[in-house]
Amino acid sequence: MKFNDYYKHLIKENSLVDYIQKINQSKIFSKGNGLIEDPEYWAKRGIYTPEDFELMVLRERISDIYNSVYGSKPDWSQLKQMSRKELEEMLEDLKMSRDEYI
């Protein structure tokens, strides 16, 4: 890995850690719980930036709502190929479908 690439990777890691620390500081989790702040943990999952993290959370929300509507989880590999806009549209459609059943 070239020095410049390594340096960019560190910036991304620190940015992700900063982002996760802000989430943890917001106290949206119960006492003692929070997101793991270790960049290696997230790198093993393909998460390097706050944007990667947000897309993962969006995919997980879609998966949970899809499961509540259809009784099974969607194909994760298809979700990973979708753009943020496509994911957001899918989430809104699923919310409407879920609300129709309630």
Secondary structure as the mmCIF struct_conf table of DSSP 4:
data_model
#
loop_
_struct_conf.conf_type_id
_struct_conf.id
_struct_conf.beg_label_comp_id
_struct_conf.beg_label_asym_id
_struct_conf.beg_label_seq_id
_struct_conf.end_label_comp_id
_struct_conf.end_label_asym_id
_struct_conf.end_label_seq_id
HELX_RH_AL_P HELX_RH_AL_P1 PHE A 3 GLN A 25
TURN_TY1_P TURN_TY1_P1 SER A 26 LYS A 27
BEND BEND1 PHE A 29 PHE A 29
HELX_LH_PP_P HELX_LH_PP_P1 SER A 30 SER A 30
TURN_TY1_P TURN_TY1_P2 LYS A 31 GLY A 32
HELX_RH_AL_P HELX_RH_AL_P2 PRO A 39 ALA A 43
TURN_TY1_P TURN_TY1_P3 LYS A 44 GLY A 46
BEND BEND2 THR A 49 THR A 49
HELX_RH_AL_P HELX_RH_AL_P3 PRO A 50 TYR A 70
BEND BEND3 GLY A 71 SER A 72
HELX_RH_AL_P HELX_RH_AL_P4 TRP A 76 GLN A 81
BEND BEND4 MET A 82 MET A 82
HELX_RH_AL_P HELX_RH_AL_P5 ARG A 84 TYR A 101
#
